[in-house]
Amino acid sequence: MCAEQVVAGTHTAPLRDPSGQQPDVSPTGKKVVLKAAVIFRVEDGLVREIRVYNDSLALMAQLGLVPAPQTA
C-alpha cells in the first residue's frame, strides 16, 4: 500500500542531519512544503514496514541552503 503526502510548515527549530555528520541548520523562519511518498508493507493485516521517500533537495532549496532548480 502507498500514499502521497504533502506537509507544510514553518522552519522554527534546528534541522538535524540524521547521520550526525553535518552541522545543524539553524531555524530560518521560512515556510516550506515537503512532498513525500509513503510505502507500507502489510502482512497478515498488520503494518510490518513503513518507508518514507521525500524530496530533501526541494526542502533545502526552500530553506535557501542550495540554489533553486531552474525551470524551462
Biopython code that builds the backbone (N, CA, C, O; Angstrom):
import numpy as np
from Bio.PDB.StructureBuilder import StructureBuilder

atoms = [
    (1, "MET", "N", (0.852, -1.153, 0.000)),
    (1, "MET", "CA", (0.000, 0.000, 0.000)),
    (1, "MET", "C", (0.909, 1.230, 0.000)),
    (1, "MET", "O", (1.995, 1.210, 0.580)),
    (2, "CYS", "N", (0.458, 2.294, -0.653)),
    (2, "CYS", "CA", (1.261, 3.514, -0.685)),
    (2, "CYS", "C", (0.361, 4.735, -0.625)),
    (2, "CYS", "O", (-0.840, 4.663, -0.888)),
    (3, "ALA", "N", (0.974, 5.856, -0.273)),
    (3, "ALA", "CA", (0.242, 7.122, -0.189)),
    (3, "ALA", "C", (1.193, 8.253, -0.528)),
    (3, "ALA", "O", (2.394, 8.175, -0.270)),
    (4, "GLU", "N", (0.637, 9.306, -1.109)),
    (4, "GLU", "CA", (1.394, 10.539, -1.308)),
    (4, "GLU", "C", (1.066, 11.459, -0.140)),
    (4, "GLU", "O", (-0.046, 11.441, 0.388)),
    (5, "GLN", "N", (2.032, 12.249, 0.248)),
    (5, "GLN", "CA", (1.857, 13.119, 1.404)),
    (5, "GLN", "C", (2.431, 14.492, 1.084)),
    (5, "GLN", "O", (3.486, 14.605, 0.461)),
    (6, "VAL", "N", (1.729, 15.527, 1.513)),
    (6, "VAL", "CA", (2.225, 16.895, 1.402)),
    (6, "VAL", "C", (2.126, 17.509, 2.792)),
    (6, "VAL", "O", (1.051, 17.543, 3.392)),
    (7, "VAL", "N", (3.252, 17.991, 3.294)),
    (7, "VAL", "CA", (3.309, 18.595, 4.623)),
    (7, "VAL", "C", (3.792, 20.031, 4.471)),
    (7, "VAL", "O", (4.790, 20.284, 3.795)),
    (8, "ALA", "N", (3.098, 20.955, 5.087)),
    (8, "ALA", "CA", (3.500, 22.365, 5.056)),
    (8, "ALA", "C", (3.768, 22.828, 6.477)),
    (8, "ALA", "O", (3.098, 22.399, 7.417)),
    (9, "GLY", "N", (4.747, 23.701, 6.628)),
    (9, "GLY", "CA", (5.060, 24.216, 7.948)),
    (9, "GLY", "C", (6.067, 25.348, 7.868)),
    (9, "GLY", "O", (6.426, 25.816, 6.788)),
    (10, "THR", "N", (6.508, 25.772, 9.033)),
    (10, "THR", "CA", (7.496, 26.839, 9.148)),
    (10, "THR", "C", (8.718, 26.286, 9.867)),
    (10, "THR", "O", (8.589, 25.618, 10.893)),
    (11, "HIS", "N", (9.891, 26.560, 9.335)),
    (11, "HIS", "CA", (11.148, 26.058, 9.903)),
    (11, "HIS", "C", (11.499, 26.881, 11.146)),
    (11, "HIS", "O", (12.100, 27.950, 11.047)),
    (12, "THR", "N", (11.110, 26.361, 12.321)),
    (12, "THR", "CA", (11.288, 27.102, 13.573)),
    (12, "THR", "C", (12.242, 26.439, 14.563)),
    (12, "THR", "O", (12.510, 26.992, 15.629)),
    (13, "ALA", "N", (12.755, 25.260, 14.218)),
    (13, "ALA", "CA", (13.666, 24.546, 15.124)),
    (13, "ALA", "C", (14.870, 24.068, 14.322)),
    (13, "ALA", "O", (14.800, 23.984, 13.096)),
    (14, "PRO", "N", (15.968, 23.756, 14.994)),
    (14, "PRO", "CA", (17.130, 23.275, 14.256)),
    (14, "PRO", "C", (16.796, 22.031, 13.440)),
    (14, "PRO", "O", (16.066, 21.153, 13.901)),
    (15, "LEU", "N", (17.334, 21.963, 12.228)),
    (15, "LEU", "CA", (17.176, 20.806, 11.364)),
    (15, "LEU", "C", (18.430, 19.971, 11.514)),
    (15, "LEU", "O", (19.533, 20.421, 11.206)),
    (16, "ARG", "N", (18.251, 18.762, 11.987)),
    (16, "ARG", "CA", (19.400, 17.901, 12.283)),
    (16, "ARG", "C", (19.628, 16.882, 11.171)),
    (16, "ARG", "O", (18.676, 16.363, 10.588)),
    (17, "ASP", "N", (20.884, 16.604, 10.887)),
    (17, "ASP", "CA", (21.272, 15.563, 9.944)),
    (17, "ASP", "C", (21.103, 14.223, 10.657)),
    (17, "ASP", "O", (21.725, 14.005, 11.697)),
    (18, "PRO", "N", (20.269, 13.309, 10.119)),
    (18, "PRO", "CA", (20.053, 12.030, 10.804)),
    (18, "PRO", "C", (21.330, 11.228, 11.019)),
    (18, "PRO", "O", (21.413, 10.443, 11.963)),
    (19, "SER", "N", (22.332, 11.416, 10.150)),
    (19, "SER", "CA", (23.585, 10.677, 10.301)),
    (19, "SER", "C", (24.499, 11.316, 11.339)),
    (19, "SER", "O", (25.436, 10.682, 11.825)),
    (20, "GLY", "N", (24.220, 12.586, 11.681)),
    (20, "GLY", "CA", (25.065, 13.286, 12.638)),
    (20, "GLY", "C", (26.368, 13.789, 12.046)),
    (20, "GLY", "O", (27.225, 14.281, 12.779)),
    (21, "GLN", "N", (26.536, 13.678, 10.735)),
    (21, "GLN", "CA", (27.797, 14.063, 10.094)),
    (21, "GLN", "C", (27.841, 15.532, 9.681)),
    (21, "GLN", "O", (28.920, 16.081, 9.461)),
    (22, "GLN", "N", (26.671, 16.171, 9.575)),
    (22, "GLN", "CA", (26.616, 17.571, 9.164)),
    (22, "GLN", "C", (26.133, 18.421, 10.341)),
    (22, "GLN", "O", (25.405, 17.930, 11.204)),
    (23, "PRO", "N", (26.536, 19.691, 10.379)),
    (23, "PRO", "CA", (26.052, 20.558, 11.462)),
    (23, "PRO", "C", (24.559, 20.833, 11.329)),
    (23, "PRO", "O", (23.994, 20.745, 10.238)),
    (24, "ASP", "N", (23.928, 21.166, 12.451)),
    (24, "ASP", "CA", (22.513, 21.527, 12.437)),
    (24, "ASP", "C", (22.292, 22.763, 11.575)),
    (24, "ASP", "O", (23.174, 23.614, 11.459)),
    (25, "VAL", "N", (21.101, 22.855, 10.967)),
    (25, "VAL", "CA", (20.704, 24.053, 10.230)),
    (25, "VAL", "C", (19.849, 24.879, 11.174)),
    (25, "VAL", "O", (18.793, 24.427, 11.618)),
    (26, "SER", "N", (20.298, 26.081, 11.482)),
    (26, "SER", "CA", (19.549, 26.957, 12.386)),
    (26, "SER", "C", (18.202, 27.325, 11.780)),
    (26, "SER", "O", (18.074, 27.387, 10.558)),
    (27, "PRO", "N", (17.188, 27.572, 12.620)),
    (27, "PRO", "CA", (15.864, 27.945, 12.119)),
    (27, "PRO", "C", (15.940, 29.174, 11.205)),
    (27, "PRO", "O", (16.639, 30.143, 11.502)),
    (28, "THR", "N", (15.211, 29.112, 10.096)),
    (28, "THR", "CA", (15.201, 30.219, 9.139)),
    (28, "THR", "C", (13.913, 31.034, 9.207)),
    (28, "THR", "O", (13.866, 32.169, 8.732)),
    (29, "GLY", "N", (12.863, 30.452, 9.802)),
    (29, "GLY", "CA", (11.566, 31.112, 9.831)),
    (29, "GLY", "C", (10.830, 31.037, 8.503)),
    (29, "GLY", "O", (9.751, 31.614, 8.360)),
    (30, "LYS", "N", (11.403, 30.330, 7.523)),
    (30, "LYS", "CA", (10.781, 30.238, 6.200)),
    (30, "LYS", "C", (9.689, 29.178, 6.186)),
    (30, "LYS", "O", (9.790, 28.148, 6.854)),
    (31, "LYS", "N", (8.641, 29.452, 5.407)),
    (31, "LYS", "CA", (7.578, 28.474, 5.204)),
    (31, "LYS", "C", (8.035, 27.487, 4.128)),
    (31, "LYS", "O", (8.635, 27.882, 3.129)),
    (32, "VAL", "N", (7.748, 26.206, 4.341)),
    (32, "VAL", "CA", (8.158, 25.161, 3.409)),
    (32, "VAL", "C", (6.994, 24.208, 3.142)),
    (32, "VAL", "O", (6.069, 24.080, 3.944)),
    (33, "VAL", "N", (7.072, 23.546, 1.992)),
    (33, "VAL", "CA", (6.135, 22.484, 1.628)),
    (33, "VAL", "C", (6.979, 21.280, 1.228)),
    (33, "VAL", "O", (7.814, 21.373, 0.329)),
    (34, "LEU", "N", (6.762, 20.157, 1.892)),
    (34, "LEU", "CA", (7.543, 18.949, 1.632)),
    (34, "LEU", "C", (6.615, 17.874, 1.086)),
    (34, "LEU", "O", (5.608, 17.536, 1.708)),
    (35, "LYS", "N", (6.963, 17.335, -0.091)),
    (35, "LYS", "CA", (6.195, 16.250, -0.692)),
    (35, "LYS", "C", (6.922, 14.935, -0.427)),
    (35, "LYS", "O", (8.152, 14.876, -0.419)),
    (36, "ALA", "N", (6.126, 13.874, -0.208)),
    (36, "ALA", "CA", (6.725, 12.576, 0.093)),
    (36, "ALA", "C", (5.830, 11.454, -0.415)),
    (36, "ALA", "O", (4.633, 11.640, -0.635)),
    (37, "ALA", "N", (6.436, 10.290, -0.596)),
    (37, "ALA", "CA", (5.711, 9.054, -0.867)),
    (37, "ALA", "C", (5.941, 8.142, 0.332)),
    (37, "ALA", "O", (7.069, 7.984, 0.799)),
    (38, "VAL", "N", (4.866, 7.549, 0.821)),
    (38, "VAL", "CA", (4.948, 6.658, 1.980)),
    (38, "VAL", "C", (4.519, 5.268, 1.520)),
    (38, "VAL", "O", (3.429, 5.095, 0.974)),
    (39, "ILE", "N", (5.379, 4.286, 1.744)),
    (39, "ILE", "CA", (5.115, 2.913, 1.331)),
    (39, "ILE", "C", (4.950, 2.052, 2.587)),
    (39, "ILE", "O", (5.806, 2.053, 3.471)),
    (40, "PHE", "N", (3.840, 1.323, 2.645)),
    (40, "PHE", "CA", (3.559, 0.438, 3.772)),
    (40, "PHE", "C", (3.606, -1.009, 3.283)),
    (40, "PHE", "O", (3.031, -1.338, 2.245)),
    (41, "ARG", "N", (4.287, -1.865, 4.029)),
    (41, "ARG", "CA", (4.231, -3.301, 3.759)),
    (41, "ARG", "C", (3.311, -3.918, 4.806)),
    (41, "ARG", "O", (3.587, -3.870, 6.004)),
    (42, "VAL", "N", (2.212, -4.498, 4.328)),
    (42, "VAL", "CA", (1.209, -5.076, 5.216)),
    (42, "VAL", "C", (1.281, -6.588, 5.099)),
    (42, "VAL", "O", (1.308, -7.138, 3.998)),
    (43, "GLU", "N", (1.311, -7.249, 6.243)),
    (43, "GLU", "CA", (1.372, -8.705, 6.281)),
    (43, "GLU", "C", (0.416, -9.193, 7.360)),
    (43, "GLU", "O", (0.491, -8.744, 8.504)),
    (44, "ASP", "N", (-0.457, -10.084, 7.015)),
    (44, "ASP", "CA", (-1.445, -10.627, 7.958)),
    (44, "ASP", "C", (-2.269, -9.517, 8.610)),
    (44, "ASP", "O", (-2.603, -9.598, 9.792)),
    (45, "GLY", "N", (-2.597, -8.480, 7.833)),
    (45, "GLY", "CA", (-3.432, -7.399, 8.331)),
    (45, "GLY", "C", (-2.717, -6.395, 9.224)),
    (45, "GLY", "O", (-3.353, -5.498, 9.777)),
    (46, "LEU", "N", (-1.399, -6.535, 9.373)),
    (46, "LEU", "CA", (-0.615, -5.614, 10.209)),
    (46, "LEU", "C", (0.446, -4.907, 9.375)),
    (46, "LEU", "O", (1.032, -5.501, 8.469)),
    (47, "VAL", "N", (0.688, -3.641, 9.685)),
    (47, "VAL", "CA", (1.759, -2.906, 9.020)),
    (47, "VAL", "C", (3.078, -3.414, 9.595)),
    (47, "VAL", "O", (3.352, -3.268, 10.786)),
    (48, "ARG", "N", (3.876, -4.003, 8.735)),
    (48, "ARG", "CA", (5.158, -4.586, 9.168)),
    (48, "ARG", "C", (6.347, -3.681, 8.855)),
    (48, "ARG", "O", (7.408, -3.806, 9.466)),
    (49, "GLU", "N", (6.164, -2.770, 7.898)),
    (49, "GLU", "CA", (7.275, -1.896, 7.500)),
    (49, "GLU", "C", (6.699, -0.619, 6.892)),
    (49, "GLU", "O", (5.689, -0.655, 6.190)),
    (50, "ILE", "N", (7.352, 0.501, 7.168)),
    (50, "ILE", "CA", (6.979, 1.785, 6.574)),
    (50, "ILE", "C", (8.249, 2.424, 6.029)),
    (50, "ILE", "O", (9.266, 2.505, 6.718)),
    (51, "ARG", "N", (8.172, 2.874, 4.787)),
    (51, "ARG", "CA", (9.287, 3.607, 4.179)),
    (51, "ARG", "C", (8.766, 4.941, 3.679)),
    (51, "ARG", "O", (7.691, 5.018, 3.084)),
    (52, "VAL", "N", (9.538, 5.994, 3.927)),
    (52, "VAL", "CA", (9.151, 7.336, 3.505)),
    (52, "VAL", "C", (10.247, 7.877, 2.585)),
    (52, "VAL", "O", (11.428, 7.871, 2.932)),
    (53, "TYR", "N", (9.834, 8.340, 1.415)),
    (53, "TYR", "CA", (10.752, 8.927, 0.450)),
    (53, "TYR", "C", (10.329, 10.372, 0.241)),
    (53, "TYR", "O", (9.233, 10.636, -0.253)),
    (54, "ASN", "N", (11.204, 11.319, 0.620)),
    (54, "ASN", "CA", (10.848, 12.731, 0.459)),
    (54, "ASN", "C", (11.879, 13.442, -0.407)),
    (54, "ASN", "O", (12.970, 12.933, -0.664)),
    (55, "ASP", "N", (11.502, 14.616, -0.840)),
    (55, "ASP", "CA", (12.346, 15.421, -1.725)),
    (55, "ASP", "C", (13.196, 16.374, -0.873)),
    (55, "ASP", "O", (12.859, 17.548, -0.716)),
    (56, "SER", "N", (14.280, 15.861, -0.338)),
    (56, "SER", "CA", (15.149, 16.654, 0.541)),
    (56, "SER", "C", (15.785, 17.828, -0.188)),
    (56, "SER", "O", (15.995, 18.886, 0.405)),
    (57, "LEU", "N", (16.094, 17.651, -1.467)),
    (57, "LEU", "CA", (16.710, 18.746, -2.229)),
    (57, "LEU", "C", (15.746, 19.923, -2.346)),
    (57, "LEU", "O", (16.156, 21.076, -2.210)),
    (58, "ALA", "N", (14.467, 19.638, -2.597)),
    (58, "ALA", "CA", (13.469, 20.712, -2.675)),
    (58, "ALA", "C", (13.349, 21.423, -1.328)),
    (58, "ALA", "O", (13.209, 22.646, -1.286)),
    (59, "LEU", "N", (13.403, 20.675, -0.236)),
    (59, "LEU", "CA", (13.350, 21.280, 1.096)),
    (59, "LEU", "C", (14.551, 22.203, 1.307)),
    (59, "LEU", "O", (14.390, 23.331, 1.774)),
    (60, "MET", "N", (15.743, 21.736, 0.969)),
    (60, "MET", "CA", (16.947, 22.553, 1.136)),
    (60, "MET", "C", (16.874, 23.823, 0.279)),
    (60, "MET", "O", (17.320, 24.888, 0.706)),
    (61, "ALA", "N", (16.313, 23.711, -0.926)),
    (61, "ALA", "CA", (16.168, 24.892, -1.792)),
    (61, "ALA", "C", (15.197, 25.886, -1.166)),
    (61, "ALA", "O", (15.443, 27.091, -1.200)),
    (62, "GLN", "N", (14.090, 25.392, -0.590)),
    (62, "GLN", "CA", (13.119, 26.285, 0.039)),
    (62, "GLN", "C", (13.714, 27.004, 1.243)),
    (62, "GLN", "O", (13.322, 28.128, 1.558)),
    (63, "LEU", "N", (14.661, 26.354, 1.914)),
    (63, "LEU", "CA", (15.316, 26.977, 3.064)),
    (63, "LEU", "C", (16.467, 27.893, 2.645)),
    (63, "LEU", "O", (17.067, 28.559, 3.488)),
    (64, "GLY", "N", (16.779, 27.928, 1.340)),
    (64, "GLY", "CA", (17.847, 28.788, 0.844)),
    (64, "GLY", "C", (19.232, 28.214, 1.045)),
    (64, "GLY", "O", (20.219, 28.948, 1.014)),
    (65, "LEU", "N", (19.321, 26.891, 1.255)),
    (65, "LEU", "CA", (20.612, 26.250, 1.518)),
    (65, "LEU", "C", (21.304, 25.783, 0.253)),
    (65, "LEU", "O", (22.519, 25.580, 0.247)),
    (66, "VAL", "N", (20.535, 25.608, -0.828)),
    (66, "VAL", "CA", (21.082, 25.272, -2.141)),
    (66, "VAL", "C", (20.326, 26.120, -3.161)),
    (66, "VAL", "O", (19.218, 26.575, -2.878)),
    (67, "PRO", "N", (20.898, 26.339, -4.331)),
    (67, "PRO", "CA", (20.170, 27.105, -5.350)),
    (67, "PRO", "C", (18.897, 26.366, -5.778)),
    (67, "PRO", "O", (18.882, 25.139, -5.875)),
    (68, "ALA", "N", (17.843, 27.123, -6.029)),
    (68, "ALA", "CA", (16.603, 26.541, -6.527)),
    (68, "ALA", "C", (16.833, 25.991, -7.925)),
    (68, "ALA", "O", (17.575, 26.592, -8.702)),
    (69, "PRO", "N", (16.210, 24.855, -8.269)),
    (69, "PRO", "CA", (16.393, 24.322, -9.624)),
    (69, "PRO", "C", (15.811, 25.278, -10.668)),
    (69, "PRO", "O", (14.805, 25.946, -10.429)),
    (70, "GLN", "N", (16.455, 25.325, -11.805)),
    (70, "GLN", "CA", (15.984, 26.188, -12.895)),
    (70, "GLN", "C", (14.827, 25.503, -13.606)),
    (70, "GLN", "O", (14.799, 24.280, -13.744)),
    (71, "THR", "N", (13.875, 26.309, -14.053)),
    (71, "THR", "CA", (12.744, 25.771, -14.801)),
    (71, "THR", "C", (12.898, 26.144, -16.268)),
    (71, "THR", "O", (13.538, 27.138, -16.610)),
    (72, "ALA", "N", (12.306, 25.336, -17.115)),
    (72, "ALA", "CA", (12.430, 25.560, -18.568)),
    (72, "ALA", "C", (11.554, 26.706, -19.020)),
    (72, "ALA", "O", (11.531, 27.035, -20.205)),
]
sb = StructureBuilder()
sb.init_structure("model")
sb.init_model(0)
sb.init_chain("A")
sb.init_seg("    ")
for serial, (resi, resn, name, xyz) in enumerate(atoms, 1):
    if name == "N":
        sb.init_residue(resn, " ", resi, " ")
    sb.init_atom(name, np.array(xyz, "f"), 0.0, 1.0, " ", f" {name:<3s}", serial, name[0])
structure = sb.get_structure()
